[in-house]
């Protein structure tokens, strides 16, 4: 059967989920040499949610997906595709299929996409291509991460930043395309600025033959370089995406960026001349939740009625890889 080509996509539902454990700046000050004032003034973060020791990223992602499907009034068996943007799966082979099973989305194909803090934007754009080609009509995009699993809690340069969470959106095929423009980039030459590396040790097998056996090491980051990278590249990539959408920053109702650092959000908004009241920020309560940060912030702003149907949203992710990208879309 030849599928009818669809013109575009609509974003019709959102959802989010957060772990039950909260770690405040004051509590973190008991672990490393830091303080609430030091963290707040440099990052804007006041607390973060952490996946408990018996927690599951799959369950967290599933909860966000269920909430998004509920808002969209779509049953799981209507979903054709699930893309899980994550760098911290429960299974190194991927967790998307487990999410599919827990949702009961029996008709959906599911796969993981890894692009760190840019993951949600990359996954949104990837999903749109399947839909624009007419292959799938209903897609669930989830961003979920538990970076607490790979945080060195003795390193105050990184442990103050990261939290865990999940967010999701439902996309439906539409005669009118609400994904108005996008721009994606990668630069592996800058990988050393932010990474979570595999460290191998040799294990003899027979005679002179050995293999690698090891594990991943905690997150390392050059904060100054990442900050300089973000404040330069993020406004550029948003402007390019706006150009592709035939829009300007003045046409944007809301700026929803990866929630990495409040100073980065402020610098990007200033560069684009977007008023602070049009910038969505929830990092004070969640910290940097990597691929979850954009859909989590988006869902909160939709549910409290700040974001209305037809609003134009400029979104951008940036982080490890290094990767960065922007998507301009209308809600609803």
C-alpha atoms as a printed R data frame, in Angstrom:
    type eleno elety resid chain resno      x       y      z
1   ATOM     1    CA   UNK     A     1  0.000   0.000  0.000
2   ATOM     2    CA   UNK     A     2  1.307   3.437 -0.923
3   ATOM     3    CA   UNK     A     3  0.954   5.902  1.915
4   ATOM     4    CA   UNK     A     4 -0.430   9.334  1.205
5   ATOM     5    CA   UNK     A     5  2.155  12.050  1.685
6   ATOM     6    CA   UNK     A     6  1.448  14.474  4.510
7   ATOM     7    CA   UNK     A     7  2.279  18.146  4.395
8   ATOM     8    CA   UNK     A     8  3.613  18.467  7.897
9   ATOM     9    CA   UNK     A     9  3.193  18.030 11.627
10  ATOM    10    CA   UNK     A    10  1.309  19.462 14.573
11  ATOM    11    CA   UNK     A    11  2.353  19.304 18.220
12  ATOM    12    CA   UNK     A    12 -0.796  18.211 20.039
13  ATOM    13    CA   UNK     A    13  0.245  16.994 23.488
14  ATOM    14    CA   UNK     A    14  2.962  17.392 26.087
15  ATOM    15    CA   UNK     A    15  3.914  15.681 29.312
16  ATOM    16    CA   UNK     A    16  6.687  15.497 31.881
17  ATOM    17    CA   UNK     A    17  7.836  13.528 34.898
18  ATOM    18    CA   UNK     A    18 10.297  14.161 37.685
19  ATOM    19    CA   UNK     A    19 11.881  11.884 40.299
20  ATOM    20    CA   UNK     A    20 10.648  12.031 43.885
21  ATOM    21    CA   UNK     A    21 14.043  12.848 45.440
22  ATOM    22    CA   UNK     A    22 15.039  16.536 45.667
23  ATOM    23    CA   UNK     A    23 18.544  17.760 46.514
24  ATOM    24    CA   UNK     A    24 18.840  21.421 47.526
25  ATOM    25    CA   UNK     A    25 21.887  23.640 47.263
26  ATOM    26    CA   UNK     A    26 22.128  23.695 51.042
27  ATOM    27    CA   UNK     A    27 22.253  19.896 51.140
28  ATOM    28    CA   UNK     A    28 24.841  19.842 48.365
29  ATOM    29    CA   UNK     A    29 26.963  22.138 50.510
30  ATOM    30    CA   UNK     A    30 27.284  19.225 52.933
31  ATOM    31    CA   UNK     A    31 28.907  17.141 50.178
32  ATOM    32    CA   UNK     A    32 31.321  19.596 48.521
33  ATOM    33    CA   UNK     A    33 32.782  23.017 49.303
34  ATOM    34    CA   UNK     A    34 29.991  25.178 47.933
35  ATOM    35    CA   UNK     A    35 26.994  27.220 49.078
36  ATOM    36    CA   UNK     A    36 23.506  28.137 47.986
37  ATOM    37    CA   UNK     A    37 24.647  31.667 47.116
38  ATOM    38    CA   UNK     A    38 27.622  30.420 45.065
39  ATOM    39    CA   UNK     A    39 25.443  28.076 43.002
40  ATOM    40    CA   UNK     A    40 22.509  30.456 42.542
41  ATOM    41    CA   UNK     A    41 24.606  33.433 41.445
42  ATOM    42    CA   UNK     A    42 26.608  31.392 38.919
43  ATOM    43    CA   UNK     A    43 23.919  29.085 37.535
44  ATOM    44    CA   UNK     A    44 20.444  30.118 38.705
45  ATOM    45    CA   UNK     A    45 19.893  26.635 40.150
46  ATOM    46    CA   UNK     A    46 18.393  26.207 43.628
47  ATOM    47    CA   UNK     A    47 17.644  22.473 43.659
48  ATOM    48    CA   UNK     A    48 17.562  19.416 41.422
49  ATOM    49    CA   UNK     A    49 15.577  16.156 41.294
50  ATOM    50    CA   UNK     A    50 17.487  12.879 41.444
51  ATOM    51    CA   UNK     A    51 16.471   9.387 40.372
52  ATOM    52    CA   UNK     A    52 16.481   7.270 43.555
53  ATOM    53    CA   UNK     A    53 18.578   4.132 43.855
54  ATOM    54    CA   UNK     A    54 15.608   1.951 42.882
55  ATOM    55    CA   UNK     A    55 14.557   4.348 40.092
56  ATOM    56    CA   UNK     A    56 14.309   3.587 36.381
57  ATOM    57    CA   UNK     A    57 14.840   5.952 33.466
58  ATOM    58    CA   UNK     A    58 12.429   3.790 31.479
59  ATOM    59    CA   UNK     A    59  9.673   4.342 34.037
60  ATOM    60    CA   UNK     A    60 10.341   8.086 34.159
61  ATOM    61    CA   UNK     A    61 10.219   8.338 30.348
62  ATOM    62    CA   UNK     A    62  7.055   6.237 30.270
63  ATOM    63    CA   UNK     A    63  5.336   8.545 32.768
64  ATOM    64    CA   UNK     A    64  6.163  11.584 30.621
65  ATOM    65    CA   UNK     A    65  4.906   9.777 27.527
66  ATOM    66    CA   UNK     A    66  1.656   8.786 29.231
67  ATOM    67    CA   UNK     A    67  1.029  12.393 30.268
68  ATOM    68    CA   UNK     A    68  1.629  13.637 26.722
69  ATOM    69    CA   UNK     A    69 -0.675  11.015 25.217
70  ATOM    70    CA   UNK     A    70 -3.301  11.893 27.818
71  ATOM    71    CA   UNK     A    71 -3.232  15.581 26.884
72  ATOM    72    CA   UNK     A    72 -3.482  14.682 23.197
73  ATOM    73    CA   UNK     A    73 -6.330  12.201 23.886
74  ATOM    74    CA   UNK     A    74 -4.449   9.558 21.907
75  ATOM    75    CA   UNK     A    75 -4.307   5.900 22.932
76  ATOM    76    CA   UNK     A    76 -0.907   4.151 22.972
77  ATOM    77    CA   UNK     A    77 -1.910   1.754 20.199
78  ATOM    78    CA   UNK     A    78 -2.318   4.728 17.836
79  ATOM    79    CA   UNK     A    79  1.388   5.609 18.118
80  ATOM    80    CA   UNK     A    80  3.472   4.669 15.077
81  ATOM    81    CA   UNK     A    81  6.927   5.708 16.307
82  ATOM    82    CA   UNK     A    82  8.641   6.446 19.622
83  ATOM    83    CA   UNK     A    83 11.967   8.283 19.698
84  ATOM    84    CA   UNK     A    84 13.667   8.403 23.088
85  ATOM    85    CA   UNK     A    85 16.363  11.067 23.292
86  ATOM    86    CA   UNK     A    86 18.689  10.020 26.115
87  ATOM    87    CA   UNK     A    87 22.337   9.599 27.006
88  ATOM    88    CA   UNK     A    88 21.615   7.590 30.153
89  ATOM    89    CA   UNK     A    89 19.508   4.550 29.194
90  ATOM    90    CA   UNK     A    90 18.827   1.698 31.594
91  ATOM    91    CA   UNK     A    91 20.253  -0.629 28.934
92  ATOM    92    CA   UNK     A    92 23.244   0.332 26.785
93  ATOM    93    CA   UNK     A    93 21.450  -1.262 23.824
94  ATOM    94    CA   UNK     A    94 18.651   1.262 24.325
95  ATOM    95    CA   UNK     A    95 15.575   1.847 26.476
96  ATOM    96    CA   UNK     A    96 13.041   3.019 23.890
97  ATOM    97    CA   UNK     A    97 11.672  -0.484 23.292
98  ATOM    98    CA   UNK     A    98 11.133  -0.894 27.039
99  ATOM    99    CA   UNK     A    99  9.201   2.394 27.049
100 ATOM   100    CA   UNK     A   100  7.137   1.105 24.140
101 ATOM   101    CA   UNK     A   101  6.284  -2.030 26.113
102 ATOM   102    CA   UNK     A   102  5.435  -0.155 29.318
103 ATOM   103    CA   UNK     A   103  3.195   2.252 27.409
104 ATOM   104    CA   UNK     A   104  1.434  -0.603 25.641
105 ATOM   105    CA   UNK     A   105  2.194   1.045 22.293
106 ATOM   106    CA   UNK     A   106  2.126  -2.288 20.492
107 ATOM   107    CA   UNK     A   107  2.030  -0.811 16.970
108 ATOM   108    CA   UNK     A   108  5.003   1.521 17.458
109 ATOM   109    CA   UNK     A   109  8.585   1.071 16.376
110 ATOM   110    CA   UNK     A   110 10.939   2.547 18.965
111 ATOM   111    CA   UNK     A   111 14.575   3.605 19.065
112 ATOM   112    CA   UNK     A   112 16.969   5.696 21.138
113 ATOM   113    CA   UNK     A   113 18.690   8.838 19.843
114 ATOM   114    CA   UNK     A   114 21.799  10.143 21.574
115 ATOM   115    CA   UNK     A   115 22.772  13.796 21.179
116 ATOM   116    CA   UNK     A   116 23.153  14.728 24.857
117 ATOM   117    CA   UNK     A   117 21.570  18.085 25.724
118 ATOM   118    CA   UNK     A   118 20.641  18.663 22.064
119 ATOM   119    CA   UNK     A   119 18.808  15.340 21.988
120 ATOM   120    CA   UNK     A   120 15.228  16.589 22.125
121 ATOM   121    CA   UNK     A   121 15.685  19.057 19.265
122 ATOM   122    CA   UNK     A   122 17.472  16.423 17.167
123 ATOM   123    CA   UNK     A   123 14.715  13.888 17.922
124 ATOM   124    CA   UNK     A   124 11.945  16.369 17.080
125 ATOM   125    CA   UNK     A   125 13.513  17.115 13.705
126 ATOM   126    CA   UNK     A   126 14.129  13.401 13.031
127 ATOM   127    CA   UNK     A   127 10.512  12.563 13.803
128 ATOM   128    CA   UNK     A   128  9.323  15.312 11.458
129 ATOM   129    CA   UNK     A   129 11.157  13.777  8.520
130 ATOM   130    CA   UNK     A   130  9.338  10.455  8.924
131 ATOM   131    CA   UNK     A   131  6.058  12.313  9.091
132 ATOM   132    CA   UNK     A   132  6.727  14.639  6.178
133 ATOM   133    CA   UNK     A   133  7.515  11.567  4.081
134 ATOM   134    CA   UNK     A   134  4.134  10.104  4.987
135 ATOM   135    CA   UNK     A   135  5.658   7.044  6.698
136 ATOM   136    CA   UNK     A   136  4.229   7.690 10.176
137 ATOM   137    CA   UNK     A   137  1.251   9.765 11.309
138 ATOM   138    CA   UNK     A   138  1.543   9.728 15.104
139 ATOM   139    CA   UNK     A   139  4.893  10.029 16.856
140 ATOM   140    CA   UNK     A   140  5.865  10.278 20.506
141 ATOM   141    CA   UNK     A   141  9.140  12.119 21.154
142 ATOM   142    CA   UNK     A   142 10.572  11.781 24.658
143 ATOM   143    CA   UNK     A   143 13.617  13.455 26.180
144 ATOM   144    CA   UNK     A   144 14.774  11.763 29.391
145 ATOM   145    CA   UNK     A   145 18.052  11.691 31.283
146 ATOM   146    CA   UNK     A   146 19.456  10.708 34.666
147 ATOM   147    CA   UNK     A   147 22.871  12.341 34.665
148 ATOM   148    CA   UNK     A   148 23.088  11.800 38.423
149 ATOM   149    CA   UNK     A   149 24.199   8.291 37.470
150 ATOM   150    CA   UNK     A   150 27.365   9.701 35.927
151 ATOM   151    CA   UNK     A   151 28.045  12.714 38.143
152 ATOM   152    CA   UNK     A   152 31.161  12.950 40.285
153 ATOM   153    CA   UNK     A   153 29.657  14.227 43.533
154 ATOM   154    CA   UNK     A   154 33.099  15.338 44.705
155 ATOM   155    CA   UNK     A   155 33.542  17.666 41.713
156 ATOM   156    CA   UNK     A   156 31.786  20.957 42.457
157 ATOM   157    CA   UNK     A   157 32.342  22.173 38.889
158 ATOM   158    CA   UNK     A   158 29.810  19.623 37.634
159 ATOM   159    CA   UNK     A   159 27.815  18.193 40.556
160 ATOM   160    CA   UNK     A   160 26.011  21.504 41.171
161 ATOM   161    CA   UNK     A   161 24.586  21.508 37.650
162 ATOM   162    CA   UNK     A   162 22.817  18.279 36.859
163 ATOM   163    CA   UNK     A   163 19.422  16.824 37.690
164 ATOM   164    CA   UNK     A   164 17.138  14.101 36.361
165 ATOM   165    CA   UNK     A   165 13.809  14.282 34.566
166 ATOM   166    CA   UNK     A   166 11.744  13.488 31.468
167 ATOM   167    CA   UNK     A   167  9.541  15.386 29.036
168 ATOM   168    CA   UNK     A   168  7.561  14.388 25.960
169 ATOM   169    CA   UNK     A   169  5.503  15.688 23.054
170 ATOM   170    CA   UNK     A   170  3.030  14.030 20.717
171 ATOM   171    CA   UNK     A   171  3.241  14.859 17.023
172 ATOM   172    CA   UNK     A   172  0.371  14.314 14.590
173 ATOM   173    CA   UNK     A   173  0.410  14.475 10.808
174 ATOM   174    CA   UNK     A   174 -1.232  17.673  9.607
175 ATOM   175    CA   UNK     A   175 -2.096  19.497  6.403
176 ATOM   176    CA   UNK     A   176 -0.328  22.512  7.869
177 ATOM   177    CA   UNK     A   177  3.279  22.145  8.991
178 ATOM   178    CA   UNK     A   178  3.865  23.630 12.443
179 ATOM   179    CA   UNK     A   179  7.601  22.894 12.354
180 ATOM   180    CA   UNK     A   180  8.491  26.154 10.651
181 ATOM   181    CA   UNK     A   181 12.267  25.869 10.451
182 ATOM   182    CA   UNK     A   182 15.280  24.149 11.977
183 ATOM   183    CA   UNK     A   183 19.076  24.081 11.939
184 ATOM   184    CA   UNK     A   184 21.370  21.359 13.357
185 ATOM   185    CA   UNK     A   185 25.142  21.279 13.890
186 ATOM   186    CA   UNK     A   186 27.919  19.099 15.330
187 ATOM   187    CA   UNK     A   187 31.628  19.651 15.965
188 ATOM   188    CA   UNK     A   188 33.485  16.624 17.301
189 ATOM   189    CA   UNK     A   189 36.726  18.593 17.481
190 ATOM   190    CA   UNK     A   190 35.292  20.195 20.647
191 ATOM   191    CA   UNK     A   191 34.400  16.872 22.303
192 ATOM   192    CA   UNK     A   192 36.991  17.405 25.013
193 ATOM   193    CA   UNK     A   193 35.030  20.358 26.421
194 ATOM   194    CA   UNK     A   194 32.218  18.126 27.699
195 ATOM   195    CA   UNK     A   195 32.167  14.364 27.745
196 ATOM   196    CA   UNK     A   196 31.444  11.128 29.556
197 ATOM   197    CA   UNK     A   197 34.225   8.851 28.367
198 ATOM   198    CA   UNK     A   198 34.613   5.089 28.284
199 ATOM   199    CA   UNK     A   199 37.792   4.016 30.038
200 ATOM   200    CA   UNK     A   200 39.100   0.620 29.000
201 ATOM   201    CA   UNK     A   201 41.336  -1.882 30.714
202 ATOM   202    CA   UNK     A   202 42.901  -4.833 28.962
203 ATOM   203    CA   UNK     A   203 41.658  -8.348 29.625
204 ATOM   204    CA   UNK     A   204 43.649 -11.306 28.283
205 ATOM   205    CA   UNK     A   205 41.677 -13.934 26.362
206 ATOM   206    CA   UNK     A   206 44.257 -16.371 25.005
207 ATOM   207    CA   UNK     A   207 48.039 -16.153 24.535
208 ATOM   208    CA   UNK     A   208 48.829 -12.668 23.165
209 ATOM   209    CA   UNK     A   209 45.216 -11.665 22.472
210 ATOM   210    CA   UNK     A   210 43.476  -9.135 24.708
211 ATOM   211    CA   UNK     A   211 40.225  -7.212 24.594
212 ATOM   212    CA   UNK     A   212 38.946  -4.047 26.222
213 ATOM   213    CA   UNK     A   213 36.869  -4.248 29.356
214 ATOM   214    CA   UNK     A   214 35.934  -1.208 31.366
215 ATOM   215    CA   UNK     A   215 33.228   1.295 32.150
216 ATOM   216    CA   UNK     A   216 32.253   4.917 31.616
217 ATOM   217    CA   UNK     A   217 33.793   7.611 33.775
218 ATOM   218    CA   UNK     A   218 31.972  10.562 35.395
219 ATOM   219    CA   UNK     A   219 31.106  13.698 33.429
220 ATOM   220    CA   UNK     A   220 33.952  16.144 32.828
221 ATOM   221    CA   UNK     A   221 33.417  19.683 31.572
222 ATOM   222    CA   UNK     A   222 35.365  22.814 30.770
223 ATOM   223    CA   UNK     A   223 32.722  25.234 31.997
224 ATOM   224    CA   UNK     A   224 34.296  28.395 30.606
225 ATOM   225    CA   UNK     A   225 34.652  26.947 27.096
226 ATOM   226    CA   UNK     A   226 31.117  25.542 27.092
227 ATOM   227    CA   UNK     A   227 29.752  28.919 28.212
228 ATOM   228    CA   UNK     A   228 31.647  30.761 25.460
229 ATOM   229    CA   UNK     A   229 30.500  28.197 22.916
230 ATOM   230    CA   UNK     A   230 26.851  28.460 23.962
231 ATOM   231    CA   UNK     A   231 26.528  32.255 24.065
232 ATOM   232    CA   UNK     A   232 28.035  32.473 20.576
233 ATOM   233    CA   UNK     A   233 26.538  29.480 18.765
234 ATOM   234    CA   UNK     A   234 23.036  29.327 20.223
235 ATOM   235    CA   UNK     A   235 21.892  32.779 19.014
236 ATOM   236    CA   UNK     A   236 23.459  32.016 15.622
237 ATOM   237    CA   UNK     A   237 21.639  28.712 15.222
238 ATOM   238    CA   UNK     A   238 18.315  30.244 16.293
239 ATOM   239    CA   UNK     A   239 18.763  33.067 13.786
240 ATOM   240    CA   UNK     A   240 19.472  30.528 11.023
241 ATOM   241    CA   UNK     A   241 16.380  28.513 11.950
242 ATOM   242    CA   UNK     A   242 14.310  31.705 11.993
243 ATOM   243    CA   UNK     A   243 15.665  32.594  8.545
244 ATOM   244    CA   UNK     A   244 14.557  29.177  7.245
245 ATOM   245    CA   UNK     A   245 11.131  29.848  8.755
246 ATOM   246    CA   UNK     A   246 11.027  33.323  7.143
247 ATOM   247    CA   UNK     A   247 10.636  34.857 10.608
248 ATOM   248    CA   UNK     A   248 12.578  37.125 12.948
249 ATOM   249    CA   UNK     A   249 13.022  37.080 16.704
250 ATOM   250    CA   UNK     A   250 10.247  39.667 16.926
251 ATOM   251    CA   UNK     A   251  7.809  37.017 15.669
252 ATOM   252    CA   UNK     A   252  8.619  34.651 18.537
253 ATOM   253    CA   UNK     A   253  6.256  34.470 21.519
254 ATOM   254    CA   UNK     A   254  8.459  32.182 23.624
255 ATOM   255    CA   UNK     A   255 12.127  31.242 23.846
256 ATOM   256    CA   UNK     A   256 12.502  27.696 25.242
257 ATOM   257    CA   UNK     A   257 16.194  26.838 25.518
258 ATOM   258    CA   UNK     A   258 18.074  23.947 27.028
259 ATOM   259    CA   UNK     A   259 18.152  24.726 30.745
260 ATOM   260    CA   UNK     A   260 21.916  24.685 31.319
261 ATOM   261    CA   UNK     A   261 22.684  27.964 33.065
262 ATOM   262    CA   UNK     A   262 20.558  31.062 33.665
263 ATOM   263    CA   UNK     A   263 23.414  33.296 32.525
264 ATOM   264    CA   UNK     A   264 23.402  31.530 29.149
265 ATOM   265    CA   UNK     A   265 19.646  32.019 28.795
266 ATOM   266    CA   UNK     A   266 20.013  35.707 29.652
267 ATOM   267    CA   UNK     A   267 22.898  36.197 27.202
268 ATOM   268    CA   UNK     A   268 21.046  34.483 24.333
269 ATOM   269    CA   UNK     A   269 17.862  36.456 24.970
270 ATOM   270    CA   UNK     A   270 19.857  39.689 25.077
271 ATOM   271    CA   UNK     A   271 21.585  38.879 21.786
272 ATOM   272    CA   UNK     A   272 18.240  38.117 20.126
273 ATOM   273    CA   UNK     A   273 16.535  41.094 21.819
274 ATOM   274    CA   UNK     A   274 13.894  38.807 23.331
275 ATOM   275    CA   UNK     A   275 12.374  40.298 26.544
276 ATOM   276    CA   UNK     A   276 13.043  38.289 29.697
277 ATOM   277    CA   UNK     A   277  9.320  37.737 30.264
278 ATOM   278    CA   UNK     A   278  9.234  35.707 27.025
279 ATOM   279    CA   UNK     A   279 12.005  33.342 28.135
280 ATOM   280    CA   UNK     A   280 10.869  30.077 29.751
281 ATOM   281    CA   UNK     A   281 13.108  29.060 32.649
282 ATOM   282    CA   UNK     A   282 12.615  26.362 35.277
283 ATOM   283    CA   UNK     A   283 16.235  25.451 36.007
284 ATOM   284    CA   UNK     A   284 15.959  26.867 39.537
285 ATOM   285    CA   UNK     A   285 13.890  23.804 40.441
286 ATOM   286    CA   UNK     A   286 15.380  21.152 38.148
287 ATOM   287    CA   UNK     A   287 18.932  22.079 37.172
288 ATOM   288    CA   UNK     A   288 20.331  20.770 33.895
289 ATOM   289    CA   UNK     A   289 18.290  17.693 32.910
290 ATOM   290    CA   UNK     A   290 20.014  17.278 29.530
291 ATOM   291    CA   UNK     A   291 17.632  15.978 26.813
292 ATOM   292    CA   UNK     A   292 14.685  16.343 29.209
293 ATOM   293    CA   UNK     A   293 15.120  20.047 29.872
294 ATOM   294    CA   UNK     A   294 13.344  21.535 26.835
295 ATOM   295    CA   UNK     A   295 10.237  19.296 26.832
296 ATOM   296    CA   UNK     A   296  9.982  19.528 30.634
297 ATOM   297    CA   UNK     A   297 10.029  23.334 30.538
298 ATOM   298    CA   UNK     A   298  7.682  23.341 27.546
299 ATOM   299    CA   UNK     A   299  5.159  21.106 29.287
300 ATOM   300    CA   UNK     A   300  5.079  23.244 32.432
301 ATOM   301    CA   UNK     A   301  4.493  26.409 30.404
302 ATOM   302    CA   UNK     A   302  1.705  24.747 28.425
303 ATOM   303    CA   UNK     A   303 -0.032  23.384 31.509
304 ATOM   304    CA   UNK     A   304  0.016  26.706 33.332
305 ATOM   305    CA   UNK     A   305 -1.448  28.388 30.225
306 ATOM   306    CA   UNK     A   306  1.495  30.632 29.436
307 ATOM   307    CA   UNK     A   307  1.921  28.953 26.041
308 ATOM   308    CA   UNK     A   308 -1.265  29.099 23.973
309 ATOM   309    CA   UNK     A   309 -2.234  27.339 20.713
310 ATOM   310    CA   UNK     A   310 -0.690  29.159 17.769
311 ATOM   311    CA   UNK     A   311  2.196  30.621 19.765
312 ATOM   312    CA   UNK     A   312  5.520  30.584 17.925
313 ATOM   313    CA   UNK     A   313  8.301  28.972 19.962
314 ATOM   314    CA   UNK     A   314 12.037  29.167 19.320
315 ATOM   315    CA   UNK     A   315 13.809  26.244 20.939
316 ATOM   316    CA   UNK     A   316 17.507  25.381 21.024
317 ATOM   317    CA   UNK     A   317 19.592  22.595 22.527
318 ATOM   318    CA   UNK     A   318 23.349  22.585 22.987
319 ATOM   319    CA   UNK     A   319 25.833  20.361 24.715
320 ATOM   320    CA   UNK     A   320 28.119  17.346 24.561
321 ATOM   321    CA   UNK     A   321 29.392  16.223 21.229
322 ATOM   322    CA   UNK     A   322 29.595  19.122 20.834
323 ATOM   323    CA   UNK     A   323 26.161  19.428 19.265
324 ATOM   324    CA   UNK     A   324 23.723  22.292 18.900
325 ATOM   325    CA   UNK     A   325 20.497  22.904 17.080
326 ATOM   326    CA   UNK     A   326 17.325  24.978 16.948
327 ATOM   327    CA   UNK     A   327 13.729  24.371 15.956
328 ATOM   328    CA   UNK     A   328 11.036  26.973 15.353
329 ATOM   329    CA   UNK     A   329  7.514  25.636 15.778
330 ATOM   330    CA   UNK     A   330  3.946  26.579 16.591
331 ATOM   331    CA   UNK     A   331  2.213  24.932 19.507
332 ATOM   332    CA   UNK     A   332 -1.060  23.140 18.798
